[in-house]
Amino acid sequence: MASKQITVGVGIPMIVVGFLMALLWAPFEGEMQNTVEFVGSLIGILGVVFFISGLFYAKEPVLQ
């Protein structure tokens, strides 16, 4: 049972923002290019983590 709020509401926007920061905004920065690329990549990676955790989220614990 996946959580649509976590997956769509948090994971996907973070991936998109991280992608835009790392690939579109960073080349226009002068001396802070590496920092902007790092932060954008970090946001994107955290977005992937939230996306995957939203897929495995369950309100009730799964007992076997």
Number of C-alpha atoms within 10 A of each C-alpha: 10 15 16 14 11 18 22 14 14 17 24 17 16 23 23 14 15 24 19 16 20 22 14 13 14 20 14 11 13 8 9 11 14 14 13 20 22 15 15 25 20 17 22 24 17 17 23 18 15 21 25 15 16 21 14 12 15 12 8 7 7 6 4 3
